[in-house]
Amino acid sequence: MDKLKNWIAHTSYADYSLTVASADASFRKYYRLSEREKSIIVMDSSLELDSLAPFLDVTSRLLNTGVKAPKVLEKNEKLGYLILEDFGNLQLLDILSENNFQIYYSMAIDEILKMQDTSTLGLPLYNRDFLHFEMDLMQEWYLKKKLNIALLQSQKKIIKKSLEFISELVLSQPQGVFVHRDYHSRNIMLIEQKKIGVIDYQDAMCGAITYDLVSLLKDCYIEFKREDIEKLALLFRDKKCSGISDETFLKWFDFMGLQRHIKVLGIFSRLYLRDGKDGYLKDIPLVLKYTIETASRYEETKQLAQLLKEFTS
């Protein structure tokens, strides 16, 4: 903290007061610098220096496309510090309700379409190997380490076959678009005049058209009725690829959701077991519900759904 304060003292914001703003699932820390009505954000990436260059790169890409990402006001890449435009404290999650989610999700869908126009040149590819690398986190951290389950060979075969079906469906849909990878209600800020601000995008990749859509509509932190979510998913379809049938697009959407939620079961477990962050434990039941309900809907993944039911009943 002393090193950070010393750096701030040599910027044009030396007279601003410093308070803690937030932390995230990584080891980045965020502070707010304030002076009267003015405020800005300090991002401390000193414990994750490797994440800074991707953050700056993706910020530039998004701003060039017209996405409302925070502008960089000051930076010290060697120390891992940035001073950023402040989007305030109002997350989309704070105000979502049955009465307004369709309006806000429609706005957020339009932002996805804008993000998908962003350059993907040089971004890592969401290929088959990476899809499986992520999904394997469930077996390692959720089943083995959190639930203490020793899988039988027959159970491993079911999981392996199911994950192969999932990656095949994910890769069968249009690829090659910008993927935020964590586009949900905690990373969407509401700023002046109900505009959407986008944060936490430094891990962006190039992948499938439904990834950010499913992150938004099947949010790990809040749930709405399936029929309403389907309508919103098809709203995106109408704007992005109108020639695709409802059945095909919803299957793309669902299998992308399976890939993401299987990964998240592993990540939330790892955050608790390895990193000592127990705040995500309360979110595992919703992620598990999404996974079992979706896997139960399709013949290719019914056995996986049954396994997860047995493991968690």
C-alpha positions as CSV (number, residue, x, y, z in Angstrom):
1,M,0.0,0.0,0.0
2,D,2.9,2.4,0.8
3,K,4.3,1.8,-2.7
4,L,0.9,2.6,-4.2
5,K,0.4,5.7,-2.2
6,N,3.9,6.9,-3.1
7,W,3.1,6.4,-6.8
8,I,-0.2,8.3,-6.5
9,A,1.7,11.2,-4.8
10,H,3.6,11.7,-8.1
11,T,0.5,11.8,-10.3
12,S,-1.9,14.6,-10.9
13,Y,-4.3,13.0,-8.3
14,A,-2.0,13.5,-5.3
15,D,-4.5,15.5,-3.4
16,Y,-7.3,13.0,-3.8
17,S,-8.4,10.8,-0.8
18,L,-7.9,7.1,-1.1
19,T,-10.5,4.5,-0.1
20,V,-11.0,0.8,-0.8
21,A,-13.4,0.3,-3.8
22,S,-13.6,-3.5,-4.3
23,A,-11.7,-6.7,-5.0
24,D,-12.5,-9.5,-7.5
25,A,-11.9,-13.2,-8.0
26,S,-8.3,-12.5,-9.0
27,F,-5.6,-10.9,-6.9
28,R,-6.3,-7.4,-8.3
29,K,-7.4,-4.7,-5.9
30,Y,-9.4,-1.6,-6.6
31,Y,-9.3,1.8,-4.8
32,R,-11.3,5.0,-5.3
33,L,-9.6,8.4,-5.3
34,S,-12.0,11.2,-4.5
35,E,-11.9,15.0,-4.4
36,R,-15.3,16.6,-3.8
37,E,-17.6,15.4,-6.6
38,K,-14.8,14.0,-8.6
39,S,-13.7,10.3,-8.3
40,I,-11.5,7.9,-10.2
41,I,-10.5,4.3,-9.8
42,V,-7.0,2.9,-9.0
43,M,-6.4,-0.7,-10.2
44,D,-3.6,-2.4,-8.3
45,S,-2.3,-5.4,-10.4
46,S,1.0,-5.6,-8.7
47,L,0.4,-9.2,-7.7
48,E,-0.8,-10.0,-11.2
49,L,1.5,-8.0,-13.4
50,D,0.9,-10.3,-16.4
51,S,-2.7,-9.3,-16.5
52,L,-1.9,-5.6,-17.1
53,A,-0.8,-5.7,-20.7
54,P,-3.9,-7.7,-21.8
55,F,-6.2,-5.2,-19.9
56,L,-4.6,-2.2,-21.6
57,D,-4.8,-4.0,-25.0
58,V,-8.5,-5.1,-24.7
59,T,-9.5,-1.7,-23.3
60,S,-8.1,0.0,-26.4
61,R,-9.9,-2.5,-28.7
62,L,-13.2,-2.0,-26.9
63,L,-13.0,1.8,-26.9
64,N,-12.2,1.8,-30.6
65,T,-15.4,-0.1,-31.2
66,G,-17.5,2.3,-29.1
67,V,-18.0,0.0,-26.1
68,K,-18.1,1.9,-22.9
69,A,-14.9,0.6,-21.2
70,P,-13.1,2.7,-18.6
71,K,-10.6,5.1,-20.1
72,V,-7.0,4.9,-18.8
73,L,-6.0,8.2,-17.2
74,E,-2.6,7.2,-15.7
75,K,-0.5,4.1,-15.8
76,N,2.7,2.5,-14.4
77,E,3.1,-0.9,-16.1
78,K,6.3,-1.7,-14.3
79,L,4.6,-1.5,-10.9
80,G,1.2,-2.7,-12.1
81,Y,-0.9,0.4,-11.3
82,L,-3.6,2.1,-13.4
83,I,-5.8,5.1,-12.8
84,L,-9.1,4.6,-14.6
85,E,-12.4,6.4,-15.3
86,D,-14.8,5.7,-12.5
87,F,-18.1,4.0,-13.4
88,G,-19.5,4.2,-9.9
89,N,-20.8,1.5,-7.6
90,L,-24.1,0.5,-9.3
91,Q,-23.8,-3.0,-10.8
92,L,-26.5,-4.4,-12.9
93,L,-27.1,-7.0,-10.3
94,D,-28.0,-4.3,-7.8
95,I,-31.1,-3.3,-9.7
96,L,-32.3,-6.3,-11.7
97,S,-35.8,-7.5,-10.9
98,E,-38.7,-9.4,-12.5
99,N,-40.0,-6.0,-13.5
100,N,-37.0,-4.7,-15.4
101,F,-34.6,-7.5,-16.4
102,Q,-36.0,-7.7,-19.9
103,I,-35.2,-4.0,-20.5
104,Y,-31.7,-4.2,-19.1
105,Y,-30.9,-7.5,-20.7
106,S,-31.9,-6.1,-24.1
107,M,-29.5,-3.2,-23.5
108,A,-26.8,-5.6,-22.5
109,I,-27.5,-7.8,-25.6
110,D,-26.9,-4.7,-27.8
111,E,-23.6,-4.2,-26.1
112,I,-22.6,-7.8,-26.9
113,L,-23.4,-7.2,-30.5
114,K,-21.1,-4.1,-30.3
115,M,-18.4,-6.1,-28.6
116,Q,-18.5,-8.7,-31.3
117,D,-17.4,-6.1,-33.8
118,T,-14.2,-5.6,-31.8
119,S,-11.0,-6.8,-33.4
120,T,-9.9,-10.3,-32.3
121,L,-6.5,-10.1,-34.0
122,G,-4.0,-11.8,-31.8
123,L,-6.5,-12.8,-29.1
124,P,-6.2,-16.5,-27.8
125,L,-8.6,-18.9,-29.5
126,Y,-11.3,-20.7,-27.7
127,N,-10.4,-24.0,-29.3
128,R,-11.3,-27.6,-28.4
129,D,-8.3,-28.0,-26.1
130,F,-9.1,-24.8,-24.1
131,L,-12.8,-25.7,-23.8
132,H,-11.8,-29.0,-22.3
133,F,-9.1,-27.5,-20.1
134,E,-11.8,-25.3,-18.5
135,M,-14.4,-28.1,-18.2
136,D,-11.8,-30.4,-16.6
137,L,-11.7,-28.0,-13.6
138,M,-15.0,-29.4,-12.5
139,Q,-13.7,-32.9,-12.1
140,E,-10.5,-31.8,-10.4
141,W,-11.8,-29.1,-8.0
142,Y,-15.5,-29.7,-7.6
143,L,-15.9,-33.5,-7.7
144,K,-12.6,-34.7,-6.5
145,K,-11.5,-32.0,-4.0
146,K,-14.7,-30.3,-2.8
147,L,-17.1,-33.3,-2.8
148,N,-14.3,-35.9,-2.2
149,I,-15.6,-38.2,-4.9
150,A,-13.4,-41.0,-6.2
151,L,-14.8,-41.6,-9.7
152,L,-15.2,-45.0,-11.1
153,Q,-13.9,-45.8,-14.6
154,S,-17.5,-46.0,-15.9
155,Q,-18.3,-42.6,-14.4
156,K,-15.1,-41.1,-15.9
157,K,-16.2,-42.4,-19.3
158,I,-19.7,-40.8,-19.0
159,I,-18.1,-37.5,-18.1
160,K,-15.5,-37.7,-20.9
161,K,-18.2,-38.6,-23.5
162,S,-20.5,-35.8,-22.3
163,L,-17.8,-33.2,-22.4
164,E,-16.9,-34.2,-26.0
165,F,-20.5,-33.8,-27.0
166,I,-20.5,-30.3,-25.4
167,S,-17.3,-29.1,-27.1
168,E,-18.6,-30.5,-30.5
169,L,-21.8,-28.5,-30.2
170,V,-20.0,-25.3,-29.0
171,L,-17.6,-25.5,-32.0
172,S,-20.4,-26.2,-34.5
173,Q,-21.7,-22.7,-34.1
174,P,-20.2,-19.6,-35.6
175,Q,-16.8,-18.7,-34.2
176,G,-14.3,-15.9,-34.5
177,V,-16.0,-13.2,-32.4
178,F,-14.7,-11.2,-29.5
179,V,-15.6,-13.0,-26.2
180,H,-15.5,-11.0,-22.9
181,R,-15.6,-14.3,-21.0
182,D,-17.2,-12.9,-17.8
183,Y,-20.1,-10.7,-19.1
184,H,-22.5,-10.9,-16.2
185,S,-24.4,-8.6,-13.9
186,R,-21.4,-7.9,-11.6
187,N,-19.3,-6.8,-14.5
188,I,-21.9,-4.6,-16.1
189,M,-22.1,-1.1,-14.5
190,L,-24.9,1.3,-14.8
191,I,-23.7,4.8,-15.3
192,E,-25.2,8.2,-16.2
193,Q,-28.4,8.2,-18.3
194,K,-28.7,4.4,-17.9
195,K,-25.7,3.7,-20.1
196,I,-23.9,0.3,-19.7
197,G,-20.3,0.3,-18.7
198,V,-18.2,-2.9,-19.2
199,I,-15.4,-4.0,-16.8
200,D,-13.2,-7.0,-16.1
201,Y,-12.5,-8.0,-19.7
202,Q,-8.8,-8.6,-19.6
203,D,-9.2,-12.3,-20.2
204,A,-11.0,-11.8,-23.6
205,M,-10.6,-14.5,-26.2
206,C,-11.8,-15.2,-29.7
207,G,-14.7,-17.8,-29.7
208,A,-18.3,-18.7,-30.2
209,I,-21.2,-16.2,-30.7
210,T,-23.2,-17.4,-27.7
211,Y,-20.6,-17.3,-25.0
212,D,-21.2,-13.8,-23.7
213,L,-24.9,-14.2,-24.3
214,V,-25.1,-17.2,-22.0
215,S,-22.9,-15.5,-19.4
216,L,-25.5,-12.7,-19.3
217,L,-28.7,-14.6,-19.5
218,K,-27.8,-17.6,-17.4
219,D,-26.0,-15.5,-14.8
220,C,-24.3,-17.4,-12.0
221,Y,-25.6,-14.8,-9.5
222,I,-29.3,-14.3,-10.5
223,E,-31.9,-16.4,-12.3
224,F,-35.1,-15.7,-14.3
225,K,-37.7,-18.0,-15.9
226,R,-36.5,-20.3,-18.7
227,E,-39.2,-19.1,-21.1
228,D,-38.2,-15.4,-20.7
229,I,-34.5,-16.3,-21.1
230,E,-35.3,-18.2,-24.3
231,K,-37.1,-15.2,-25.7
232,L,-34.1,-12.9,-25.0
233,A,-31.7,-15.5,-26.5
234,L,-33.8,-15.5,-29.7
235,L,-33.8,-11.7,-29.7
236,F,-30.0,-11.9,-30.0
237,R,-30.4,-14.5,-32.7
238,D,-32.7,-12.3,-34.7
239,K,-30.1,-9.5,-34.6
240,K,-27.0,-11.7,-35.2
241,C,-28.0,-14.6,-37.3
242,S,-31.7,-14.6,-38.2
243,G,-31.5,-17.6,-40.6
244,I,-30.9,-20.1,-37.7
245,S,-33.9,-22.0,-36.4
246,D,-35.1,-21.6,-32.8
247,E,-34.2,-25.2,-32.0
248,T,-30.7,-25.0,-33.4
249,F,-29.8,-21.7,-31.8
250,L,-31.2,-22.7,-28.3
251,K,-29.2,-25.8,-28.5
252,W,-26.0,-23.8,-29.3
253,F,-27.0,-21.5,-26.4
254,D,-27.6,-24.4,-23.9
255,F,-24.4,-26.3,-24.7
256,M,-22.4,-23.1,-24.4
257,G,-24.0,-22.7,-21.0
258,L,-23.1,-26.2,-20.1
259,Q,-19.4,-25.6,-21.0
260,R,-19.4,-22.4,-18.9
261,H,-21.2,-23.7,-15.9
262,I,-19.2,-26.9,-15.7
263,K,-16.1,-24.7,-15.7
264,V,-17.5,-22.4,-13.1
265,L,-18.3,-25.3,-10.7
266,G,-14.5,-26.0,-10.8
267,I,-13.5,-22.3,-10.5
268,F,-15.8,-21.5,-7.6
269,S,-14.6,-24.6,-5.7
270,R,-10.9,-23.6,-6.5
271,L,-11.5,-20.1,-5.3
272,Y,-12.6,-21.5,-1.9
273,L,-10.2,-24.4,-1.5
274,R,-7.0,-22.9,-3.0
275,D,-7.5,-19.1,-2.6
276,G,-9.5,-19.0,0.7
277,K,-12.4,-17.1,-1.0
278,D,-15.6,-18.6,0.5
279,G,-17.9,-15.9,-0.9
280,Y,-18.5,-18.0,-4.1
281,L,-19.7,-21.1,-2.2
282,K,-23.2,-19.7,-2.0
283,D,-23.4,-19.4,-5.8
284,I,-22.6,-23.0,-6.5
285,P,-26.2,-24.3,-6.0
286,L,-27.5,-22.0,-8.8
287,V,-24.6,-23.0,-11.2
288,L,-25.3,-26.7,-10.4
289,K,-29.0,-26.2,-11.0
290,Y,-28.3,-24.7,-14.4
291,T,-26.0,-27.6,-15.3
292,I,-28.3,-30.4,-14.2
293,E,-31.4,-28.8,-15.8
294,T,-29.7,-28.1,-19.1
295,A,-27.9,-31.5,-19.3
296,S,-31.2,-33.3,-18.5
297,R,-32.8,-31.6,-21.5
298,Y,-30.6,-33.3,-24.2
299,E,-30.1,-37.0,-24.9
300,E,-26.3,-36.4,-25.3
301,T,-25.9,-35.2,-21.7
302,K,-28.6,-37.0,-19.7
303,Q,-26.2,-39.4,-18.2
304,L,-24.0,-36.5,-17.0
305,A,-27.1,-34.9,-15.4
306,Q,-27.9,-38.1,-13.6
307,L,-24.4,-38.5,-12.3
308,L,-24.4,-34.9,-10.9
309,K,-27.8,-35.6,-9.3
310,E,-26.3,-38.7,-7.6
311,F,-23.2,-36.9,-6.5
312,T,-25.1,-34.0,-4.9
313,S,-28.3,-35.5,-3.6
